[in-house]
Amino acid sequence: MATTAPRTKPAIKKRGQGRPVSGENDVGRERLLVAAEELLREMPPSRVTISRIARAANADPALIRYYFGNRAALLVEVIDRVTGHPRLEARPKEKPVAELGAHIARTVQLVRRAPYLHRLINDELEEIGNKEARERVRGMNRDVVDYYRKLLSADGGVDLVATDPLFLHLAVLGASDFFSSAGSLIRELLPEGADLEQSTADFQAFLVKLFLDGMRKR
C-alpha cells in the first residue's frame, strides 16, 4: 500500500458522561479514528471491536455507527489514515529510481509502525468486511501497482530493467511485512543487546539497495 512519513497524532482527551458537545473534548470522527488506529498498533484486528474502540475514545458505541455505519467502514478509514493512500503521487517528483527507493523505505517504516495493518487488510476485511470495504481495499492495492507502473514508465528503461509492477508490489510488501510480523524471531537472531530500531533502519537500507541493485540496468 502507499505510504507517507509518520504524522503527529492528536491526543485523546477524556470527557465526562453525557452527550458530547462541540469543542476540544468533542467525540467526533477524528477522535474515534485515532482510538482505532492506536488499538491496531497494539493488538490483532480481530480484537479491535466497536465496544473496545468506544471505550478507548470514551464514547458511546452508537457514535461509531452514526459516523461510519459499521466497523468495516471505520477500519478502511483507518487504513487511509495510516497509509496516506489519498496522497499517493500519480507522478514522481524525483528521478524515478530515487522515488522508487524512497517509496520502498516508506513501506518498511509504515509496516514497522503498524504491524497489524496488513493482517487487517488481508484477513479481517476480506473475510468479514462488506462488499464496499473489500472493493475499496482492492482499489488501494491496484493503485499502488499502478503507481509502480507509472514509475517504471517514467523511467523509460533508462535506469531500470523491465519489471512486473504487480510482482514488485508483492515483493516489497511481503519483505516489509515479514520483518515486522517476525519480530520475535528477528530478536532471537540478532546479537544480544542489539538495538531493534537501528536494525530496522539497517534492514530498510538493505532492502532499498537489494531492489534497486537488482532492477538497475547493467
N, C-alpha and C positions, 0 to 999 in steps of 0.2 A: 504494500500500500504506500501512498505518498506520504512524505514526512516533512516536518519543519523543526526548527530549533525549539528547545524547551521554552515554555511560556510561564510567566508568573501566575500562579493560581490564586483566585480570590479566596480570602479566608472565610470560613463558615462561622457565623456568629449565632449563638443560641438565642431563641426567642421564648417568650412566656407562652402560657396557654391561651387559647382563643384564636380567633380568625386573624390571619396575617394581614398586616396593613402596609401601605406604601412607605418606603423609606429604606434605610440601610439594613434593617432587620427583616425586610420583606422576603418571604419564601416564594421565590418565583422559579422560572425555568432554569436560570443560571445556577442558582443555589442547589437545585436538585441534580443538575448535571455534574457540578463539582463533587457532590457527595458520591454519586455513582462512579465517577472517574477515580476518586480516592479509594473506594472499596475494590475496584477492579485492579488496582495496583497491589492489593494485599491478599486477595483470595480468588479462587476459581469462579468463573462467571455463574455457574450453577448456584452458588451461594449468595449471589447478589440479587436478592429478591426485592419486590416492591416494598415490603414491610421493612427490610433492612435499610434500603435507601432512605425511606421516610424517617426511620429512627436516626440515621446519620445526619440528616438535614433538619431534624427536629420538626418534622412536618406531618401533616395528615396524609396518609396514603392516597386519599381521593384526589389530592393535588397532582399526583403523578398521572392519574387517568385524565384529569382535566387538561393538563398541559400537553401530554404526549399521546393519550389514547390507550396505550398499552406499554408493557415493559420492553417489548422488542423495539418499538419505535424510539424509546428513550435510549436504549443501548446503541442503536445505529447513530444517534446524535452524539453519543459519547465517542464513538469511533471517528466521526467527523472532527470532533474537538482534538482528539489525541493525535490524529494523523495529519491534521491540517489539510484534509483532502480537497476542500473547495478552492484552496490556494495553490494547487498543483499547477506549475507553469506549463503552458502548452508549448512554449518555445524557450530553449535555453538562452540565458543572458551571457553565459560564458562560452568558451570554446566547448563543443560537445564532449570531448574526452574529459575535460575538467569538471563539467557539470555532472557527468556520469559518476566520477569519483566522489563528488560532494553528495550526490544522492545515495550512493551505497553507504557512505559514512553516516548519513542521517538515518538510514534504515536501521543500522546497528544501534544507534542511540535510541531510536524510538522503541525497538523491541526490548532493549535493556530497561527503559523507563516503564514500559507497560508489558510485563512478561506474560500476562494472560490475554492480551489483545487478540492474538491470532487463534487462541483456543475459542474465544468468544465468536470470532468471525467464522471459523471453520466448523465448529461443532454446535455451539449454542444456537446461533441464528439460523443456521442451515437446517437444524432438526426441529426447533420449536418456534422459530420466528414466523411471522405471517408472510404471505407472498410478497407484499410490498417491501418488507425489510430484507428478505432474501435477494430480491432483484436489485435493491439499492447496493447491497454489499457486492454482488456480482459486478455491478456497474463500476464500483470503485476499483476493483481489480482490473477490469477491462481498461479503465482509464490509465492505470499505471502501465499496462502493456502498451497502450497507445503512446504514452509518454516516452517509453523506451524506443518505440518505433520511430518517433519523430526525432529523438536524439540521434539515432543511427542514420536517419535520412539526412539530417542537417550536417552530419559529418561527411556524408557522401563517399565513404570509403577512403578518405584522406588519411586518417589515423587509425581507424578501427576496421577490423575484418567484418564481413557479413555475419550477423548473429540473429538467431530467432529471438525476438523480443519476449515471447511467452516463456521460453526456457530461461532467459536471463532473469526475468521477474521471479520465477520459481526458485532459481539457484540463489539469488541474493536474499530473498525472503527466507528460504529454508536454512541457509547457513546462519543468518542472523537469529532466527527463531531457536535453532538448536543450541546456540551459545547461551541464550537466555534460559531456555527450559531445562537444560542440563547443568544448571548451576552447581548442584551438589557434586556431580561427577567432576566438574572442572575444578572445584575447590580441592577435591581429593588428589587430583593430578598435579596441581600447582605446588611449587616448593612451599614448605612450611613458612608461614608468616608473609606470604606474597600478598601484595595489595590487589584486591579484586578489581577495583576501579582502574588501576593502572593496566592490569591485564586486559580489561575491556577495551581501553584505548589502544593497546598494542594489537589486539585482535582486529579492531576496526581498521587500523593502518594496514595490517596484514591482508585483510580481505579486499580492501581497495586495491592494493598492489597486485594481489592474485588475479582479480578480474581484469584490471587494466592491462597488466602484462600479458595475460592470456588472450586479450582481444586486440592488442595493438598489431598493426601491420609490420611485418619484418622487412 
